[in-house]
Amino acid sequence: MSKETPCIAVCMIDPKTSLCFGCGRTLPEIARWHRMETAERHAVMAQLAARMADAGLVQPEAAASPKLD
């Protein structure tokens, strides 16, 4: 996979939000990812963490990390 992809190979779409559980992208974004200009890919990537948090989705690596108090 390219360095410029947020894909973590957890490719399942949440039926409620239409976001990928692994990366937070929509199906249309995933489908045209490699045709996007670099700036557009970076703009989408900058939104993914907030998008996932707003949707109540937890990225798999965040769920697996131990919580430090």
PDB file of N, CA, C and O in Angstrom, chain B, residues numbered from 101:
ATOM      1  N   MET B 101       0.839  -1.193   0.000  1.00  0.00           N
ATOM      2  CA  MET B 101       0.000   0.000   0.000  1.00  0.00           C
ATOM      3  C   MET B 101       0.877   1.247   0.000  1.00  0.00           C
ATOM      4  O   MET B 101       1.990   1.240   0.527  1.00  0.00           O
ATOM      5  N   SER B 102       0.379   2.277  -0.576  1.00  0.00           N
ATOM      6  CA  SER B 102       1.079   3.547  -0.649  1.00  0.00           C
ATOM      7  C   SER B 102       1.205   4.171   0.729  1.00  0.00           C
ATOM      8  O   SER B 102       0.383   3.923   1.612  1.00  0.00           O
ATOM      9  N   LYS B 103       2.241   4.981   0.906  1.00  0.00           N
ATOM     10  CA  LYS B 103       2.387   5.724   2.152  1.00  0.00           C
ATOM     11  C   LYS B 103       1.266   6.742   2.319  1.00  0.00           C
ATOM     12  O   LYS B 103       0.966   7.162   3.437  1.00  0.00           O
ATOM     13  N   GLU B 104       0.652   7.136   1.222  1.00  0.00           N
ATOM     14  CA  GLU B 104      -0.381   8.162   1.273  1.00  0.00           C
ATOM     15  C   GLU B 104      -1.777   7.574   1.315  1.00  0.00           C
ATOM     16  O   GLU B 104      -2.682   8.073   0.647  1.00  0.00           O
ATOM     17  N   THR B 105      -1.957   6.538   2.077  1.00  0.00           N
ATOM     18  CA  THR B 105      -3.287   5.984   2.258  1.00  0.00           C
ATOM     19  C   THR B 105      -3.513   5.726   3.744  1.00  0.00           C
ATOM     20  O   THR B 105      -2.603   5.284   4.446  1.00  0.00           O
ATOM     21  N   PRO B 106      -4.709   5.997   4.215  1.00  0.00           N
ATOM     22  CA  PRO B 106      -5.016   5.711   5.607  1.00  0.00           C
ATOM     23  C   PRO B 106      -5.481   4.276   5.819  1.00  0.00           C
ATOM     24  O   PRO B 106      -5.813   3.895   6.941  1.00  0.00           O
ATOM     25  N   CYS B 107      -5.510   3.485   4.765  1.00  0.00           N
ATOM     26  CA  CYS B 107      -6.004   2.118   4.844  1.00  0.00           C
ATOM     27  C   CYS B 107      -5.160   1.302   5.817  1.00  0.00           C
ATOM     28  O   CYS B 107      -3.930   1.318   5.766  1.00  0.00           O
ATOM     29  N   ILE B 108      -5.858   0.580   6.715  1.00  0.00           N
ATOM     30  CA  ILE B 108      -5.170  -0.309   7.648  1.00  0.00           C
ATOM     31  C   ILE B 108      -5.650  -1.744   7.446  1.00  0.00           C
ATOM     32  O   ILE B 108      -5.482  -2.588   8.326  1.00  0.00           O
ATOM     33  N   ALA B 109      -6.246  -2.017   6.290  1.00  0.00           N
ATOM     34  CA  ALA B 109      -6.718  -3.345   5.905  1.00  0.00           C
ATOM     35  C   ALA B 109      -7.820  -3.876   6.824  1.00  0.00           C
ATOM     36  O   ALA B 109      -7.924  -5.083   7.041  1.00  0.00           O
ATOM     37  N   VAL B 110      -8.630  -2.981   7.356  1.00  0.00           N
ATOM     38  CA  VAL B 110      -9.852  -3.339   8.076  1.00  0.00           C
ATOM     39  C   VAL B 110     -10.972  -2.732   7.239  1.00  0.00           C
ATOM     40  O   VAL B 110     -11.488  -1.662   7.560  1.00  0.00           O
ATOM     41  N   CYS B 111     -11.335  -3.408   6.188  1.00  0.00           N
ATOM     42  CA  CYS B 111     -12.205  -2.838   5.168  1.00  0.00           C
ATOM     43  C   CYS B 111     -13.649  -3.299   5.345  1.00  0.00           C
ATOM     44  O   CYS B 111     -14.105  -4.247   4.706  1.00  0.00           O
ATOM     45  N   MET B 112     -14.345  -2.607   6.224  1.00  0.00           N
ATOM     46  CA  MET B 112     -15.762  -2.866   6.463  1.00  0.00           C
ATOM     47  C   MET B 112     -16.457  -1.518   6.608  1.00  0.00           C
ATOM     48  O   MET B 112     -15.968  -0.624   7.299  1.00  0.00           O
ATOM     49  N   ILE B 113     -17.594  -1.386   5.954  1.00  0.00           N
ATOM     50  CA  ILE B 113     -18.333  -0.129   5.992  1.00  0.00           C
ATOM     51  C   ILE B 113     -19.416  -0.206   7.070  1.00  0.00           C
ATOM     52  O   ILE B 113     -20.193  -1.159   7.118  1.00  0.00           O
ATOM     53  N   ASP B 114     -19.453   0.805   7.925  1.00  0.00           N
ATOM     54  CA  ASP B 114     -20.485   0.905   8.953  1.00  0.00           C
ATOM     55  C   ASP B 114     -21.796   1.294   8.275  1.00  0.00           C
ATOM     56  O   ASP B 114     -21.860   2.336   7.623  1.00  0.00           O
ATOM     57  N   PRO B 115     -22.846   0.477   8.413  1.00  0.00           N
ATOM     58  CA  PRO B 115     -24.101   0.786   7.724  1.00  0.00           C
ATOM     59  C   PRO B 115     -24.788   2.057   8.224  1.00  0.00           C
ATOM     60  O   PRO B 115     -25.569   2.663   7.490  1.00  0.00           O
ATOM     61  N   LYS B 116     -24.510   2.460   9.439  1.00  0.00           N
ATOM     62  CA  LYS B 116     -25.146   3.671   9.982  1.00  0.00           C
ATOM     63  C   LYS B 116     -24.491   4.946   9.474  1.00  0.00           C
ATOM     64  O   LYS B 116     -25.180   5.928   9.194  1.00  0.00           O
ATOM     65  N   THR B 117     -23.170   4.942   9.351  1.00  0.00           N
ATOM     66  CA  THR B 117     -22.456   6.167   8.996  1.00  0.00           C
ATOM     67  C   THR B 117     -21.918   6.173   7.573  1.00  0.00           C
ATOM     68  O   THR B 117     -21.544   7.224   7.052  1.00  0.00           O
ATOM     69  N   SER B 118     -21.878   5.010   6.946  1.00  0.00           N
ATOM     70  CA  SER B 118     -21.280   4.833   5.617  1.00  0.00           C
ATOM     71  C   SER B 118     -19.786   5.110   5.611  1.00  0.00           C
ATOM     72  O   SER B 118     -19.216   5.448   4.573  1.00  0.00           O
ATOM     73  N   LEU B 119     -19.154   4.967   6.767  1.00  0.00           N
ATOM     74  CA  LEU B 119     -17.706   5.146   6.874  1.00  0.00           C
ATOM     75  C   LEU B 119     -17.047   3.789   7.071  1.00  0.00           C
ATOM     76  O   LEU B 119     -17.629   2.883   7.668  1.00  0.00           O
ATOM     77  N   CYS B 120     -15.836   3.661   6.566  1.00  0.00           N
ATOM     78  CA  CYS B 120     -15.055   2.456   6.791  1.00  0.00           C
ATOM     79  C   CYS B 120     -14.647   2.409   8.262  1.00  0.00           C
ATOM     80  O   CYS B 120     -14.143   3.391   8.806  1.00  0.00           O
ATOM     81  N   PHE B 121     -14.869   1.255   8.900  1.00  0.00           N
ATOM     82  CA  PHE B 121     -14.470   1.086  10.304  1.00  0.00           C
ATOM     83  C   PHE B 121     -12.964   1.251  10.489  1.00  0.00           C
ATOM     84  O   PHE B 121     -12.519   1.707  11.542  1.00  0.00           O
ATOM     85  N   GLY B 122     -12.181   0.889   9.486  1.00  0.00           N
ATOM     86  CA  GLY B 122     -10.728   0.940   9.609  1.00  0.00           C
ATOM     87  C   GLY B 122     -10.124   2.308   9.402  1.00  0.00           C
ATOM     88  O   GLY B 122      -9.250   2.727  10.161  1.00  0.00           O
ATOM     89  N   CYS B 123     -10.588   3.016   8.372  1.00  0.00           N
ATOM     90  CA  CYS B 123      -9.918   4.276   8.022  1.00  0.00           C
ATOM     91  C   CYS B 123     -10.814   5.510   8.092  1.00  0.00           C
ATOM     92  O   CYS B 123     -10.309   6.631   8.159  1.00  0.00           O
ATOM     93  N   GLY B 124     -12.124   5.324   8.078  1.00  0.00           N
ATOM     94  CA  GLY B 124     -13.029   6.470   8.162  1.00  0.00           C
ATOM     95  C   GLY B 124     -13.419   7.076   6.834  1.00  0.00           C
ATOM     96  O   GLY B 124     -14.161   8.058   6.797  1.00  0.00           O
ATOM     97  N   ARG B 125     -12.928   6.506   5.730  1.00  0.00           N
ATOM     98  CA  ARG B 125     -13.309   7.040   4.423  1.00  0.00           C
ATOM     99  C   ARG B 125     -14.661   6.486   3.997  1.00  0.00           C
ATOM    100  O   ARG B 125     -15.106   5.452   4.494  1.00  0.00           O
ATOM    101  N   THR B 126     -15.307   7.186   3.070  1.00  0.00           N
ATOM    102  CA  THR B 126     -16.549   6.712   2.469  1.00  0.00           C
ATOM    103  C   THR B 126     -16.191   5.829   1.274  1.00  0.00           C
ATOM    104  O   THR B 126     -15.058   5.854   0.794  1.00  0.00           O
ATOM    105  N   LEU B 127     -17.161   5.051   0.800  1.00  0.00           N
ATOM    106  CA  LEU B 127     -16.912   4.221  -0.380  1.00  0.00           C
ATOM    107  C   LEU B 127     -16.497   5.044  -1.602  1.00  0.00           C
ATOM    108  O   LEU B 127     -15.566   4.652  -2.304  1.00  0.00           O
ATOM    109  N   PRO B 128     -17.165   6.182  -1.881  1.00  0.00           N
ATOM    110  CA  PRO B 128     -16.710   6.982  -3.026  1.00  0.00           C
ATOM    111  C   PRO B 128     -15.265   7.470  -2.864  1.00  0.00           C
ATOM    112  O   PRO B 128     -14.518   7.509  -3.842  1.00  0.00           O
ATOM    113  N   GLU B 129     -14.866   7.840  -1.651  1.00  0.00           N
ATOM    114  CA  GLU B 129     -13.477   8.268  -1.428  1.00  0.00           C
ATOM    115  C   GLU B 129     -12.513   7.110  -1.668  1.00  0.00           C
ATOM    116  O   GLU B 129     -11.473   7.279  -2.304  1.00  0.00           O
ATOM    117  N   ILE B 130     -12.869   5.937  -1.155  1.00  0.00           N
ATOM    118  CA  ILE B 130     -12.016   4.764  -1.345  1.00  0.00           C
ATOM    119  C   ILE B 130     -11.895   4.439  -2.830  1.00  0.00           C
ATOM    120  O   ILE B 130     -10.801   4.155  -3.318  1.00  0.00           O
ATOM    121  N   ALA B 131     -13.009   4.480  -3.543  1.00  0.00           N
ATOM    122  CA  ALA B 131     -13.021   4.114  -4.960  1.00  0.00           C
ATOM    123  C   ALA B 131     -12.150   5.031  -5.817  1.00  0.00           C
ATOM    124  O   ALA B 131     -11.524   4.576  -6.774  1.00  0.00           O
ATOM    125  N   ARG B 132     -12.109   6.293  -5.487  1.00  0.00           N
ATOM    126  CA  ARG B 132     -11.328   7.213  -6.340  1.00  0.00           C
ATOM    127  C   ARG B 132     -10.022   7.675  -5.696  1.00  0.00           C
ATOM    128  O   ARG B 132      -9.380   8.602  -6.190  1.00  0.00           O
ATOM    129  N   TRP B 133      -9.630   7.037  -4.603  1.00  0.00           N
ATOM    130  CA  TRP B 133      -8.460   7.460  -3.843  1.00  0.00           C
ATOM    131  C   TRP B 133      -7.221   7.650  -4.717  1.00  0.00           C
ATOM    132  O   TRP B 133      -6.556   8.682  -4.625  1.00  0.00           O
ATOM    133  N   HIS B 134      -6.908   6.683  -5.550  1.00  0.00           N
ATOM    134  CA  HIS B 134      -5.673   6.767  -6.339  1.00  0.00           C
ATOM    135  C   HIS B 134      -5.792   7.705  -7.533  1.00  0.00           C
ATOM    136  O   HIS B 134      -4.805   7.960  -8.222  1.00  0.00           O
ATOM    137  N   ARG B 135      -6.981   8.214  -7.778  1.00  0.00           N
ATOM    138  CA  ARG B 135      -7.156   9.222  -8.825  1.00  0.00           C
ATOM    139  C   ARG B 135      -7.169  10.634  -8.240  1.00  0.00           C
ATOM    140  O   ARG B 135      -7.134  11.614  -8.984  1.00  0.00           O
ATOM    141  N   MET B 136      -7.219  10.739  -6.916  1.00  0.00           N
ATOM    142  CA  MET B 136      -7.226  12.066  -6.271  1.00  0.00           C
ATOM    143  C   MET B 136      -5.841  12.698  -6.361  1.00  0.00           C
ATOM    144  O   MET B 136      -4.822  12.008  -6.384  1.00  0.00           O
ATOM    145  N   GLU B 137      -5.833  14.006  -6.409  1.00  0.00           N
ATOM    146  CA  GLU B 137      -4.581  14.750  -6.300  1.00  0.00           C
ATOM    147  C   GLU B 137      -4.059  14.615  -4.874  1.00  0.00           C
ATOM    148  O   GLU B 137      -4.834  14.384  -3.946  1.00  0.00           O
ATOM    149  N   THR B 138      -2.772  14.755  -4.701  1.00  0.00           N
ATOM    150  CA  THR B 138      -2.152  14.623  -3.379  1.00  0.00           C
ATOM    151  C   THR B 138      -2.796  15.557  -2.363  1.00  0.00           C
ATOM    152  O   THR B 138      -3.060  15.145  -1.234  1.00  0.00           O
ATOM    153  N   ALA B 139      -3.050  16.790  -2.737  1.00  0.00           N
ATOM    154  CA  ALA B 139      -3.644  17.761  -1.811  1.00  0.00           C
ATOM    155  C   ALA B 139      -5.025  17.316  -1.354  1.00  0.00           C
ATOM    156  O   ALA B 139      -5.379  17.494  -0.188  1.00  0.00           O
ATOM    157  N   GLU B 140      -5.806  16.741  -2.256  1.00  0.00           N
ATOM    158  CA  GLU B 140      -7.133  16.270  -1.884  1.00  0.00           C
ATOM    159  C   GLU B 140      -7.044  15.083  -0.924  1.00  0.00           C
ATOM    160  O   GLU B 140      -7.801  15.009   0.044  1.00  0.00           O
ATOM    161  N   ARG B 141      -6.115  14.152  -1.192  1.00  0.00           N
ATOM    162  CA  ARG B 141      -5.919  13.020  -0.283  1.00  0.00           C
ATOM    163  C   ARG B 141      -5.517  13.518   1.104  1.00  0.00           C
ATOM    164  O   ARG B 141      -6.031  13.031   2.111  1.00  0.00           O
ATOM    165  N   HIS B 142      -4.616  14.471   1.159  1.00  0.00           N
ATOM    166  CA  HIS B 142      -4.176  15.017   2.449  1.00  0.00           C
ATOM    167  C   HIS B 142      -5.324  15.707   3.175  1.00  0.00           C
ATOM    168  O   HIS B 142      -5.433  15.608   4.397  1.00  0.00           O
ATOM    169  N   ALA B 143      -6.176  16.402   2.437  1.00  0.00           N
ATOM    170  CA  ALA B 143      -7.325  17.078   3.057  1.00  0.00           C
ATOM    171  C   ALA B 143      -8.286  16.058   3.654  1.00  0.00           C
ATOM    172  O   ALA B 143      -8.801  16.261   4.754  1.00  0.00           O
ATOM    173  N   VAL B 144      -8.530  14.970   2.942  1.00  0.00           N
ATOM    174  CA  VAL B 144      -9.405  13.920   3.477  1.00  0.00           C
ATOM    175  C   VAL B 144      -8.760  13.297   4.710  1.00  0.00           C
ATOM    176  O   VAL B 144      -9.421  13.116   5.733  1.00  0.00           O
ATOM    177  N   MET B 145      -7.464  12.966   4.620  1.00  0.00           N
ATOM    178  CA  MET B 145      -6.783  12.342   5.757  1.00  0.00           C
ATOM    179  C   MET B 145      -6.807  13.225   6.995  1.00  0.00           C
ATOM    180  O   MET B 145      -6.870  12.721   8.116  1.00  0.00           O
ATOM    181  N   ALA B 146      -6.757  14.529   6.801  1.00  0.00           N
ATOM    182  CA  ALA B 146      -6.783  15.458   7.940  1.00  0.00           C
ATOM    183  C   ALA B 146      -8.125  15.429   8.658  1.00  0.00           C
ATOM    184  O   ALA B 146      -8.196  15.803   9.829  1.00  0.00           O
ATOM    185  N   GLN B 147      -9.176  15.001   8.000  1.00  0.00           N
ATOM    186  CA  GLN B 147     -10.523  14.961   8.581  1.00  0.00           C
ATOM    187  C   GLN B 147     -10.874  13.625   9.224  1.00  0.00           C
ATOM    188  O   GLN B 147     -11.841  13.547   9.982  1.00  0.00           O
ATOM    189  N   LEU B 148     -10.119  12.586   8.942  1.00  0.00           N
ATOM    190  CA  LEU B 148     -10.540  11.236   9.306  1.00  0.00           C
ATOM    191  C   LEU B 148     -10.696  11.002  10.809  1.00  0.00           C
ATOM    192  O   LEU B 148     -11.691  10.412  11.228  1.00  0.00           O
ATOM    193  N   ALA B 149      -9.759  11.438  11.616  1.00  0.00           N
ATOM    194  CA  ALA B 149      -9.857  11.195  13.064  1.00  0.00           C
ATOM    195  C   ALA B 149     -11.096  11.866  13.647  1.00  0.00           C
ATOM    196  O   ALA B 149     -11.823  11.256  14.431  1.00  0.00           O
ATOM    197  N   ALA B 150     -11.336  13.106  13.272  1.00  0.00           N
ATOM    198  CA  ALA B 150     -12.517  13.821  13.768  1.00  0.00           C
ATOM    199  C   ALA B 150     -13.792  13.188  13.233  1.00  0.00           C
ATOM    200  O   ALA B 150     -14.782  13.074  13.957  1.00  0.00           O
ATOM    201  N   ARG B 151     -13.775  12.782  11.986  1.00  0.00           N
ATOM    202  CA  ARG B 151     -14.931  12.136  11.362  1.00  0.00           C
ATOM    203  C   ARG B 151     -15.280  10.850  12.110  1.00  0.00           C
ATOM    204  O   ARG B 151     -16.448  10.593  12.400  1.00  0.00           O
ATOM    205  N   MET B 152     -14.272  10.051  12.419  1.00  0.00           N
ATOM    206  CA  MET B 152     -14.496   8.799  13.147  1.00  0.00           C
ATOM    207  C   MET B 152     -15.018   9.081  14.559  1.00  0.00           C
ATOM    208  O   MET B 152     -15.943   8.418  15.028  1.00  0.00           O
ATOM    209  N   ALA B 153     -14.428  10.058  15.221  1.00  0.00           N
ATOM    210  CA  ALA B 153     -14.861  10.403  16.576  1.00  0.00           C
ATOM    211  C   ALA B 153     -16.297  10.918  16.577  1.00  0.00           C
ATOM    212  O   ALA B 153     -17.095  10.528  17.429  1.00  0.00           O
ATOM    213  N   ASP B 154     -16.628  11.781  15.638  1.00  0.00           N
ATOM    214  CA  ASP B 154     -17.991  12.315  15.534  1.00  0.00           C
ATOM    215  C   ASP B 154     -19.016  11.213  15.277  1.00  0.00           C
ATOM    216  O   ASP B 154     -20.155  11.297  15.737  1.00  0.00           O
ATOM    217  N   ALA B 155     -18.607  10.183  14.543  1.00  0.00           N
ATOM    218  CA  ALA B 155     -19.501   9.079  14.223  1.00  0.00           C
ATOM    219  C   ALA B 155     -19.551   8.044  15.346  1.00  0.00           C
ATOM    220  O   ALA B 155     -20.350   7.109  15.292  1.00  0.00           O
ATOM    221  N   GLY B 156     -18.696   8.208  16.370  1.00  0.00           N
ATOM    222  CA  GLY B 156     -18.657   7.251  17.472  1.00  0.00           C
ATOM    223  C   GLY B 156     -17.934   5.968  17.118  1.00  0.00           C
ATOM    224  O   GLY B 156     -18.132   4.940  17.766  1.00  0.00           O
ATOM    225  N   LEU B 157     -17.097   6.019  16.092  1.00  0.00           N
ATOM    226  CA  LEU B 157     -16.321   4.853  15.683  1.00  0.00           C
ATOM    227  C   LEU B 157     -14.920   4.964  16.261  1.00  0.00           C
ATOM    228  O   LEU B 157     -14.330   6.044  16.283  1.00  0.00           O
ATOM    229  N   VAL B 158     -14.399   3.855  16.722  1.00  0.00           N
ATOM    230  CA  VAL B 158     -13.055   3.823  17.289  1.00  0.00           C
ATOM    231  C   VAL B 158     -12.164   3.088  16.314  1.00  0.00           C
ATOM    232  O   VAL B 158     -12.480   1.976  15.891  1.00  0.00           O
ATOM    233  N   GLN B 159     -11.044   3.708  15.953  1.00  0.00           N
ATOM    234  CA  GLN B 159     -10.125   3.035  15.055  1.00  0.00           C
ATOM    235  C   GLN B 159      -9.538   1.824  15.766  1.00  0.00           C
ATOM    236  O   GLN B 159      -9.254   1.891  16.962  1.00  0.00           O
ATOM    237  N   PRO B 160      -9.352   0.707  15.042  1.00  0.00           N
ATOM    238  CA  PRO B 160      -8.891  -0.536  15.666  1.00  0.00           C
ATOM    239  C   PRO B 160      -7.626  -0.402  16.503  1.00  0.00           C
ATOM    240  O   PRO B 160      -7.549  -0.989  17.583  1.00  0.00           O
ATOM    241  N   GLU B 161      -6.633   0.351  16.042  1.00  0.00           N
ATOM    242  CA  GLU B 161      -5.413   0.479  16.834  1.00  0.00           C
ATOM    243  C   GLU B 161      -5.662   1.254  18.120  1.00  0.00           C
ATOM    244  O   GLU B 161      -4.991   1.006  19.122  1.00  0.00           O
ATOM    245  N   ALA B 162      -6.606   2.183  18.117  1.00  0.00           N
ATOM    246  CA  ALA B 162      -6.937   2.929  19.317  1.00  0.00           C
ATOM    247  C   ALA B 162      -7.649   2.024  20.325  1.00  0.00           C
ATOM    248  O   ALA B 162      -7.433   2.139  21.532  1.00  0.00           O
ATOM    249  N   ALA B 163      -8.486   1.137  19.830  1.00  0.00           N
ATOM    250  CA  ALA B 163      -9.212   0.218  20.711  1.00  0.00           C
ATOM    251  C   ALA B 163      -8.272  -0.793  21.341  1.00  0.00           C
ATOM    252  O   ALA B 163      -8.499  -1.228  22.469  1.00  0.00           O
ATOM    253  N   ALA B 164      -7.223  -1.171  20.632  1.00  0.00           N
ATOM    254  CA  ALA B 164      -6.299  -2.186  21.123  1.00  0.00           C
ATOM    255  C   ALA B 164      -5.252  -1.611  22.071  1.00  0.00           C
ATOM    256  O   ALA B 164      -4.623  -2.354  22.825  1.00  0.00           O
ATOM    257  N   SER B 165      -5.062  -0.296  22.040  1.00  0.00           N
ATOM    258  CA  SER B 165      -4.052   0.321  22.886  1.00  0.00           C
ATOM    259  C   SER B 165      -4.507   0.364  24.333  1.00  0.00           C
ATOM    260  O   SER B 165      -5.669   0.664  24.608  1.00  0.00           O
ATOM    261  N   PRO B 166      -3.605   0.068  25.261  1.00  0.00           N
ATOM    262  CA  PRO B 166      -3.968   0.171  26.671  1.00  0.00           C
ATOM    263  C   PRO B 166      -4.173   1.625  27.052  1.00  0.00           C
ATOM    264  O   PRO B 166      -3.453   2.504  26.578  1.00  0.00           O
ATOM    265  N   LYS B 167      -5.135   1.874  27.890  1.00  0.00           N
ATOM    266  CA  LYS B 167      -5.426   3.223  28.336  1.00  0.00           C
ATOM    267  C   LYS B 167      -4.510   3.559  29.511  1.00  0.00           C
ATOM    268  O   LYS B 167      -4.447   2.817  30.491  1.00  0.00           O
ATOM    269  N   LEU B 168      -3.819   4.657  29.406  1.00  0.00           N
ATOM    270  CA  LEU B 168      -2.910   5.088  30.464  1.00  0.00           C
ATOM    271  C   LEU B 168      -3.576   6.169  31.286  1.00  0.00           C
ATOM    272  O   LEU B 168      -4.117   7.127  30.734  1.00  0.00           O
ATOM    273  N   ASP B 169      -3.542   6.024  32.596  1.00  0.00           N
ATOM    274  CA  ASP B 169      -4.131   7.027  33.478  1.00  0.00           C
ATOM    275  C   ASP B 169      -3.086   7.930  34.060  1.00  0.00           C
ATOM    276  O   ASP B 169      -3.410   8.836  34.828  1.00  0.00           O
TER     277      ASP B 169
END
